[in-house]
Amino acid sequence: MADTAQIPFREVPYLPLRLKVDRRDDGTIYLENGNPLKACPPHMLAPLVKWATQRPDTVWLAERPKDGSDGWREVTYAQGLATVKRLAQGFLDAGGGPDAPLMILSANAVDNALIKYAAMWAGCPVVPVTPAYALLSEDLGRLKYIDDLIGPKFIYVEDGAAYQRGLDGMGMDGRVVIFGGDAPDRCEAVRFEQFGRAPGPEVDAAYDRLTPDTVASYMMTSGSTGEPKAVINLHSMVACNARMIRSVWDEARLDEITGGPQVMCNFLPWSHTYGAHSILHNMLDWGGTFYIDEGAPTPARLPAMIRNLKDVPTTQHTTVPAAWAALATELERDQELADVFFSRIVCMAYGGASMGQDIYERIQAVAVRTTGERISLSAGYGATETAPTASNVHWPNDRMGLIGLPLPGNTFKMVPNGEKMELRVKGVNITPGYYRNPAKTAEAFDEEGYYKLGDAVKFVDPDNPERGLAFDGRTAEEFKLSNGTWVSAGTVRVQAVAATGGALSDAVVCGLNQADITLLGFVNEAWCQRLVGEPLPLEDLVRHPKVVEQVRIGLQDHNRHHPNPAARVARVLLQPIPPRPDAGEITEKGYINQSRTQDLRRAEIDKLYGTTQTPDIIDLRR
């Protein structure tokens, strides 16, 4: 792999760093961004009204036609505002308001966005739910739990027939179903196009009632332990979070470099805070154009993702490490894709999980080959409770694993916790708590009102805090081996996956109260198919000698560089069945839920630690 470290970066117009550091005698450290927070809108609808006036003909949202034909269905800001106001009148006529939430069961789509903003305009809190809970779950357990917790008056489904089972499971008595596609049965239902009404004075009055403290949505956590929690998202949290991100940019210079409004093409689901707020709402706040990507980094949906990125020269691209890993493989083999992807882009970013340095190096090698420049690949960090971005890397960056520094508008508090520093945060973007769950709300905050993220962080350079913070593991994911050695599962996971050079897309780190560390390995299907030279199914790939040898050699090299028992991997079992989103094994952000996957694959872990070594176990001790 070519060394690109000396190649200059394409210009990224970040503002100068002005970090404020306050060290206390007890070891606690407080960090603030010295740049001011730019003026925030009063609520999430204000940017739509602004851009519909200032940029009425600029495309706000675009999606592929439902019939699969070429081109895009485009909605301008003026068209979007008109539709949102019509739908808001529909909600108001049907009794919408703060006590009448809207549940959304839909993939990302133009109609999904329009009805979401319309409900919020009418004062209805929005509850976006991952479609997997309704379409893939065997018992609909999590869907029913959310329904009982929130009690939505309205349910929007992108296709009534497809979601019939989920609607039946919740029970629709006294509730209104708004649908696209085919009509559902056994419920009061109205087609999306017929729900709107000509807006009257009630719509303007509803807009005037919105305040920074109005509830915009209840965002569901992934539910890694127990049932999902409903995070209260106020309008001020999300509206200000967009401005926090923009407060570290020289926006005038950015528009000069890109030649106009920002453009994104993205698949991250809006049922999660990353896609809903860092992508969808941020593009609205920028006054940019958002192309909705129906693809994803899975074998079935990857071709659509690549087709769309070939068609849309984006100015910014942010996604999860799993998607960057898949994109790296495609960029390496498809120069047409690389030419389009790197033509206008100013900044690349990832979030949701740590990403290995190897993925970065592979992407930069293609960028340099294509443009003669490196493109900064930074990271963002936060949680559902922080709406979501609390910090990011706002300087040209070539090091993975960083979480950056706090953004204007919030303060970081680093608290000594054993040998590590636990991170907490307070600011304009922090939730007031969990809906109908005062006990969990009380547990989430410390005595100073700082939200406890459950992560450990460290300075890249303790003598130079401006170089940023690095993720130092989930405090909940750390465990001890039987000899008392502490293992940071997050650190081992990233290092081990990176060591395989692309063969593994993710891994679950096992070893609680055991003598050594083992892995459940999930292979990068597209990469491994290229390695073996044919499109074999997953169950054959995990047994293929070339794949097994690639994993073995990579992890043996990892062990040579990390001989300590806290990082050395003893055995690996490659998984012929991918992680199941509906079972909670993989989050919507695309990374493995370590504890949940171990619970569901206990038999596989028992095999790793059994006395009989089966042929499918890769033993690295030999």
C-alpha positions in Angstrom: 0.0 0.0 0.0 1.4 3.4 -1.0 2.5 5.8 1.7 0.4 8.9 1.3 1.4 10.7 4.6 3.4 13.4 2.8 0.7 14.3 0.3 -1.1 17.6 1.1 -4.8 17.6 2.1 -7.5 19.2 -0.1 -8.5 22.5 1.7 -10.9 22.1 4.5 -12.1 25.5 5.8 -12.2 24.8 9.5 -11.9 27.7 12.0 -8.8 27.8 14.2 -8.9 25.7 17.4 -9.4 27.6 20.6 -9.6 24.9 23.3 -10.2 25.8 26.9 -8.9 23.4 29.5 -9.7 23.5 33.2 -7.8 20.9 35.4 -9.1 20.3 39.0 -7.1 19.1 42.0 -9.1 15.8 42.1 -8.0 15.0 38.5 -11.2 16.0 36.8 -10.7 17.9 33.6 -13.3 20.2 31.9 -13.0 21.0 28.2 -14.7 23.7 26.2 -14.5 24.9 22.6 -13.3 28.5 22.5 -15.2 29.3 19.3 -18.7 30.8 19.9 -21.9 28.9 19.2 -23.6 30.4 16.1 -27.1 31.7 16.5 -29.6 28.8 16.8 -33.1 28.7 15.2 -35.9 28.4 17.8 -37.0 25.1 16.5 -36.5 22.5 13.7 -39.1 24.0 11.3 -37.5 27.4 11.1 -34.8 26.4 8.5 -37.4 25.0 6.2 -39.3 28.3 6.2 -36.0 30.2 5.7 -34.8 28.3 2.8 -38.2 28.1 1.1 -38.0 31.9 1.0 -34.3 32.3 0.2 -33.7 29.2 -2.0 -37.2 28.2 -3.2 -36.0 26.4 -6.3 -33.0 24.6 -4.7 -33.7 20.8 -4.4 -34.1 19.9 -0.7 -34.8 16.1 -1.1 -34.4 13.6 -3.9 -35.0 9.9 -4.2 -35.0 7.2 -6.9 -38.4 6.7 -8.5 -40.3 3.8 -7.0 -40.5 2.0 -10.3 -36.7 1.6 -10.5 -36.2 3.9 -13.5 -33.3 6.3 -13.9 -33.2 9.8 -12.6 -34.5 11.2 -9.3 -37.7 12.4 -7.8 -36.9 15.9 -6.6 -38.6 18.2 -4.1 -37.5 21.8 -3.9 -37.6 23.8 -0.6 -40.7 25.7 -1.8 -42.5 22.5 -2.7 -41.4 20.8 0.5 -42.8 23.7 2.6 -46.1 23.7 0.8 -46.5 19.9 1.3 -45.5 20.1 5.0 -48.1 22.8 5.7 -50.8 20.8 4.0 -49.9 17.7 6.0 -49.7 19.7 9.2 -53.3 20.9 8.6 -54.3 17.2 8.2 -52.7 16.4 11.6 -54.5 19.4 13.3 -57.8 18.4 11.8 -57.4 14.9 13.1 -56.6 16.0 16.7 -52.8 16.3 16.4 -50.8 18.0 19.2 -48.4 17.3 22.0 -50.4 14.4 23.3 -50.8 12.8 19.9 -47.5 11.3 18.8 -46.8 10.0 15.3 -45.1 6.6 14.9 -43.2 6.2 11.7 -42.5 2.8 10.2 -40.7 3.4 7.0 -37.4 3.3 5.2 -35.8 6.6 4.3 -37.9 8.3 1.7 -39.2 11.8 0.6 -42.7 11.1 2.1 -41.1 9.9 5.3 -39.3 13.3 5.7 -42.3 15.3 4.7 -44.7 13.7 7.2 -42.1 13.9 9.9 -41.7 17.6 9.6 -45.4 18.1 9.2 -46.2 16.2 12.4 -43.6 18.3 14.3 -45.1 21.5 12.8 -48.5 20.5 14.2 -46.9 19.9 17.6 -47.0 16.0 17.4 -43.9 14.3 18.8 -42.4 11.9 16.2 -41.4 8.4 17.1 -39.3 6.8 14.3 -39.0 3.1 14.7 -36.7 0.8 12.8 -38.7 -1.2 10.2 -37.0 -4.4 11.4 -39.1 -4.4 14.5 -42.2 -4.7 12.4 -41.0 -6.7 9.4 -38.4 -9.1 10.7 -39.2 -9.7 14.3 -40.8 -13.1 15.0 -42.8 -11.9 18.0 -43.0 -8.1 17.4 -41.9 -7.8 21.1 -40.0 -4.5 20.7 -42.6 -2.9 18.5 -45.3 -3.7 21.0 -43.1 -2.4 23.8 -42.6 0.9 22.1 -46.3 1.2 21.2 -47.3 0.6 24.8 -44.7 3.1 26.1 -45.5 6.0 23.7 -49.1 5.4 22.8 -49.1 7.0 19.3 -52.3 8.4 17.9 -51.0 8.3 14.3 -49.0 5.6 12.6 -47.4 6.2 9.2 -46.4 3.2 7.2 -44.7 3.4 3.8 -46.8 0.4 2.6 -50.0 -0.7 4.3 -49.9 -4.3 3.2 -46.2 -4.8 4.0 -46.7 -3.6 7.6 -50.1 -5.3 8.1 -48.7 -7.8 10.6 -47.1 -5.0 12.6 -50.3 -3.0 12.6 -52.3 -6.0 13.7 -49.8 -6.8 16.5 -50.2 -3.3 17.9 -53.9 -3.0 17.5 -55.3 0.1 15.7 -58.6 0.8 17.6 -59.1 4.6 17.7 -55.9 5.4 15.8 -55.3 6.8 12.3 -53.0 4.9 9.9 -51.5 7.0 7.2 -50.1 4.8 4.4 -48.3 4.7 1.1 -48.3 1.8 -1.3 -51.1 -0.7 -0.8 -53.9 -0.1 1.7 -53.9 -2.0 5.1 -56.9 -3.8 6.3 -58.8 -3.8 9.7 -58.0 -0.2 10.6 -59.0 3.4 10.0 -56.6 4.3 7.2 -56.0 7.3 4.8 -53.6 7.4 1.9 -50.6 9.8 2.3 -51.7 11.9 -0.7 -55.2 12.4 0.8 -54.2 13.2 4.3 -53.2 16.8 3.7 -55.6 19.7 3.6 -55.4 23.3 2.3 -53.6 25.1 5.2 -55.7 27.5 7.2 -54.8 29.9 10.0 -54.5 27.0 12.4 -51.3 26.0 10.7 -49.7 29.4 11.3 -50.9 29.3 14.8 -49.4 25.9 15.4 -46.0 27.1 14.0 -46.2 30.1 16.4 -46.7 27.8 19.3 -43.4 25.9 18.7 -40.7 26.8 21.2 -37.2 25.5 21.9 -38.7 23.4 24.7 -41.3 21.7 22.6 -40.8 18.0 22.3 -39.8 17.2 18.7 -39.4 13.5 19.0 -38.9 10.4 21.1 -35.8 8.7 19.7 -35.5 5.1 20.7 -32.1 3.7 21.9 -30.9 0.5 20.4 -31.8 -1.4 23.5 -28.5 -3.2 24.0 -29.5 -4.1 27.5 -33.2 -4.6 28.3 -35.9 -2.8 26.4 -35.3 0.3 24.3 -35.5 3.7 26.1 -37.3 6.7 24.6 -34.9 9.6 24.6 -36.8 13.0 24.8 -35.5 15.2 22.0 -36.5 18.9 22.3 -36.5 21.2 19.3 -33.7 23.2 20.8 -31.4 20.1 21.1 -31.6 19.2 17.4 -31.7 22.8 16.1 -28.7 23.8 18.1 -26.8 20.6 17.4 -26.8 21.5 13.7 -25.3 24.9 14.5 -22.8 23.4 16.9 -21.4 21.5 13.9 -21.5 24.6 11.6 -19.8 26.7 14.3 -16.4 25.2 13.5 -16.6 25.9 9.8 -15.7 29.0 7.8 -19.0 28.6 5.9 -18.4 31.4 3.3 -15.1 29.7 2.3 -16.8 26.3 2.2 -19.4 27.6 -0.3 -16.6 29.0 -2.4 -14.7 25.7 -2.5 -17.8 23.6 -3.3 -19.4 26.1 -5.6 -22.7 26.3 -3.9 -25.0 24.6 -1.4 -23.8 21.4 0.3 -24.8 18.0 -1.2 -25.0 14.6 0.5 -26.1 11.1 -0.6 -26.7 8.9 2.4 -28.4 5.8 3.6 -28.2 6.0 7.4 -31.6 5.2 8.8 -33.7 8.1 10.2 -35.0 5.8 12.9 -31.6 6.5 14.5 -30.3 9.8 15.7 -27.2 9.7 13.4 -29.2 9.5 10.2 -32.2 11.6 11.4 -30.2 14.5 12.8 -26.5 14.5 11.7 -27.6 13.8 8.1 -31.3 14.7 7.4 -31.7 17.7 9.6 -28.2 19.0 9.2 -28.7 19.2 5.4 -32.0 21.1 6.0 -30.1 23.5 8.3 -27.4 24.0 5.8 -29.9 24.7 3.0 -28.3 21.8 1.1 -29.5 19.0 -1.1 -30.0 15.5 0.3 -30.1 12.5 -2.1 -31.7 9.6 -0.3 -29.7 6.5 -0.8 -31.8 3.3 -0.9 -28.6 1.3 -0.8 -26.5 0.1 2.1 -23.2 -1.8 2.8 -24.8 -5.3 2.5 -24.4 -7.7 -0.4 -28.0 -7.1 -1.6 -28.0 -3.3 -1.3 -24.4 -2.4 -2.1 -24.9 -2.1 -5.9 -27.6 0.5 -5.3 -25.3 2.4 -3.0 -22.5 2.4 -5.5 -24.9 3.4 -8.4 -26.1 6.4 -6.4 -22.6 7.6 -5.4 -21.6 7.4 -9.0 -24.5 9.6 -9.9 -24.1 12.2 -7.2 -20.9 14.2 -6.7 -21.2 15.0 -3.0 -19.5 17.7 -1.1 -19.5 15.9 2.2 -19.8 12.2 3.0 -20.3 10.8 6.5 -21.2 7.2 7.3 -20.4 4.3 9.6 -17.2 2.2 9.5 -18.9 -0.8 7.9 -20.0 1.4 5.0 -16.5 2.9 4.6 -15.0 -0.6 4.5 -17.4 -1.6 1.7 -16.8 1.6 -0.1 -13.0 1.2 0.1 -13.2 -2.1 -1.7 -15.4 -0.6 -4.5 -13.2 2.5 -4.9 -10.2 0.3 -5.3 -11.7 -1.6 -8.2 -13.9 1.0 -9.9 -12.1 4.1 -11.2 -15.3 5.6 -12.5 -16.7 5.6 -9.0 -13.5 7.2 -7.6 -13.5 9.9 -10.2 -17.1 11.0 -9.2 -16.7 10.5 -5.5 -13.6 12.6 -5.1 -14.5 15.3 -7.6 -16.2 17.8 -5.2 -15.8 16.3 -1.8 -14.2 18.5 0.9 -14.7 16.4 4.0 -15.3 12.7 4.8 -16.3 11.5 8.3 -17.4 8.5 10.2 -19.2 7.9 13.5 -21.1 5.2 15.4 -18.1 3.0 16.1 -14.3 3.1 15.9 -12.7 2.6 12.5 -9.4 0.9 11.7 -6.4 2.8 10.2 -6.3 0.3 7.4 -9.6 1.4 5.9 -8.4 5.0 6.0 -5.1 4.1 4.2 -6.9 2.2 1.5 -9.3 5.1 0.8 -6.5 7.7 0.8 -4.4 5.6 -1.7 -7.3 5.8 -4.2 -7.9 9.6 -3.4 -4.2 10.4 -4.1 -4.2 8.2 -7.3 -7.3 10.0 -8.5 -6.8 13.6 -7.5 -3.2 14.0 -6.2 -4.6 15.1 -2.9 -5.6 13.5 0.4 -9.2 14.1 1.6 -9.5 14.6 5.4 -11.4 11.7 7.0 -12.5 12.8 10.4 -14.8 11.4 13.1 -17.8 12.6 15.1 -18.9 11.4 18.5 -22.0 11.4 20.5 -25.1 9.5 21.5 -28.9 9.5 21.1 -29.0 11.6 24.3 -26.7 14.3 22.7 -28.8 14.8 19.6 -26.2 13.4 18.5 -22.9 15.1 17.9 -21.0 16.2 21.0 -17.6 16.4 19.5 -15.8 15.9 16.2 -12.4 16.2 14.6 -12.5 19.8 13.2 -9.0 19.9 11.6 -7.4 18.0 8.7 -7.0 14.5 10.0 -5.2 11.3 9.1 -5.5 9.3 12.4 -8.4 7.0 13.0 -9.8 6.3 16.5 -10.2 10.0 17.5 -13.4 11.5 18.8 -12.0 15.0 18.3 -12.8 17.9 20.8 -16.1 19.3 22.1 -18.1 21.5 19.8 -19.2 25.0 20.7 -22.3 24.7 22.9 -21.3 21.9 25.2 -18.7 21.1 27.9 -16.8 17.8 28.4 -16.1 16.6 31.9 -13.4 13.9 32.2 -13.6 12.0 35.5 -10.9 9.6 36.8 -12.3 6.1 36.9 -9.6 3.6 37.8 -6.8 3.9 35.3 -9.1 5.6 32.8 -11.0 8.9 32.3 -14.7 8.5 32.0 -16.4 11.1 29.8 -19.5 13.1 30.7 -21.1 16.1 28.8 -23.5 19.0 29.5 -24.8 21.5 27.0 -27.6 22.8 24.7 -27.8 19.5 22.9 -28.4 17.2 26.0 -31.7 15.4 26.6 -33.7 16.2 29.7 -34.2 12.5 30.1 -36.1 9.4 29.1 -39.9 9.4 28.5 -41.8 7.8 31.4 -38.7 6.5 33.0 -37.6 8.7 35.9 -35.3 6.0 37.4 -33.2 5.7 34.3 -33.2 9.5 33.9 -31.8 9.9 37.4 -29.1 7.3 36.8 -28.0 9.0 33.5 -26.8 12.2 35.1 -24.2 13.1 37.8 -24.5 15.5 40.6 -23.5 18.5 38.4 -26.1 17.6 35.7 -23.6 16.1 33.3 -24.8 13.2 31.1 -22.8 10.0 31.7 -21.9 8.6 28.3 -20.4 5.3 29.6 -17.2 5.8 27.5 -13.6 6.3 28.4 -11.4 8.7 26.6 -7.8 9.9 26.6 -5.7 12.7 25.1 -3.7 11.7 22.0 -0.9 13.8 23.5 -1.4 14.7 27.2 1.0 17.6 26.8 -0.9 19.0 23.8 -4.7 18.6 24.4 -5.4 20.4 21.1 -4.4 17.2 19.3 -7.7 15.8 20.4 -9.2 12.9 22.4 -9.2 9.3 21.4 -11.8 6.7 22.3 -10.5 4.5 25.1 -13.2 1.8 25.3 -16.7 1.4 26.6 -16.6 1.2 30.4 -19.5 -1.4 30.1 -17.6 -3.5 27.5 -14.4 -3.9 29.5 -14.0 -7.3 31.2 -11.5 -9.3 33.1 -9.8 -12.6 32.1 -9.6 -15.3 34.8 -6.1 -14.1 35.7 -7.4 -10.6 36.5 -6.2 -8.9 33.3 -8.5 -6.2 32.1 -9.5 -6.3 28.4 -10.8 -3.4 26.4 -13.1 -5.1 24.0 -13.5 -2.0 21.8 -9.7 -1.6 21.4 -9.1 -5.3 20.6 -12.0 -5.3 18.2 -10.7 -2.5 16.1 -7.1 -3.7 16.1 -8.0 -7.3 15.3 -10.3 -6.4 12.4 -7.7 -4.0 11.0 -5.0 -6.7 11.2 -7.0 -8.9 8.7 -6.5 -6.4 5.9 -10.2 -6.4 4.9 -11.2 -10.0 5.4 -13.2 -9.2 8.6 -15.8 -6.5 8.7 -16.4 -6.9 12.5 -15.8 -9.1 15.4 -17.2 -9.9 18.9 -14.5 -10.0 21.6 -15.1 -12.8 24.1 -13.3 -13.9 27.3 -15.1 -12.9 30.4 -13.6 -15.0 33.3 -11.8 -17.1 30.7 -8.0 -17.7 30.3 -7.7 -16.0 27.0 -9.4 -13.8 24.4 -11.3 -15.3 21.5 -13.3 -13.8 18.6 -16.5 -14.5 16.8 -15.5 -13.2 13.3 -17.8 -11.7 10.7 -16.3 -11.7 7.2 -16.4 -8.8 4.7 -18.4 -10.8 2.1 -17.5 -8.6 -1.0 -13.9 -8.4 -0.1 -13.6 -12.2 0.5 -15.4 -13.0 -2.7 -12.7 -11.0 -4.5 -10.0 -12.8 -2.6 -11.3 -16.3 -3.6 -12.2 -15.2 -7.2 -15.9 -16.2 -7.2 -19.2 -15.1 -5.7 -19.5 -17.8 -3.1 -22.2 -17.6 -0.5 -21.3 -16.7 3.1 -21.4 -20.2 4.5 -18.8 -21.3 1.9 -16.6 -18.2 2.3 -16.1 -18.8 6.0 -14.7 -22.2 5.3 -12.6 -21.3 2.2 -8.9 -22.0 2.7 -7.9 -18.5 1.3 -10.2 -16.7 3.7 -9.2 -18.8 6.7 -5.5 -18.2 5.9 -6.0 -14.5 5.4 -7.6 -14.3 8.9 -5.0 -16.5 10.4 -2.0 -14.6 9.1 -3.5 -11.2 9.9 -4.2 -12.2 13.5 -0.9 -13.9 14.1 0.7 -10.7 13.0 -1.6 -8.8 15.4 -0.4 -11.1 18.2 3.2 -10.5 17.4 2.6 -6.8 17.8 0.3 -7.2 20.8 1.8 -10.1 22.9 0.1 -8.9 26.1 -2.8 -11.2 27.3 -5.0 -8.1 27.3 -4.9 -8.0 23.5 -3.6 -11.3 22.3 -6.2 -13.4 20.4 -6.2 -17.2 21.0 -8.9 -18.6 18.7 -11.4 -17.4 16.1 -14.7 -18.8 14.9 -15.9 -17.3 11.6 -19.7 -17.0 11.5 -21.7 -18.4 8.6 -24.8 -16.5 9.7 -24.5 -12.7 9.6 -25.7 -10.6 12.7 -29.4 -10.1 12.8 -30.7 -6.5 13.2 -34.1 -7.6 14.3 -32.6 -9.6 17.2 -30.5 -6.6 18.3 -27.2 -8.2 17.2 -26.3 -5.2 14.9 -27.4 -1.7 15.5 -28.8 0.6 12.8 -25.4 2.4 12.7 -23.9 -0.9 11.4 -21.7 -2.1 14.2 -21.9 -5.2 16.3 -23.7 -5.1 19.7 -21.1 -7.0 21.7 -23.2 -8.1 24.7 -26.3 -9.0 22.8 -24.5 -11.0 20.2 -22.7 -13.0 22.9 -26.0 -13.7 24.6 -27.6 -15.1 21.4 -24.5 -17.0 20.2 -23.6 -18.6 23.5 -23.3 -22.1 21.9 -20.6 -20.7 19.5 -18.7 -19.2 22.4 -18.9 -22.4 24.4 -17.4 -24.1 21.3 -14.5 -21.7 21.4 -13.7 -22.5 25.0 -14.5 -26.2 24.8 -12.0 -29.0 25.3 -12.6 -30.4 21.8 -11.2 -28.2 19.0 -13.3 -28.5 15.9 -12.0 -27.9 12.3 -13.9 -24.6 11.9 -12.0 -23.0 14.8 -8.9 -21.1 13.8 -6.4 -21.7 16.6 -3.7 -19.0 16.6 -1.7 -20.6 19.4 -0.2 -23.2 17.0 
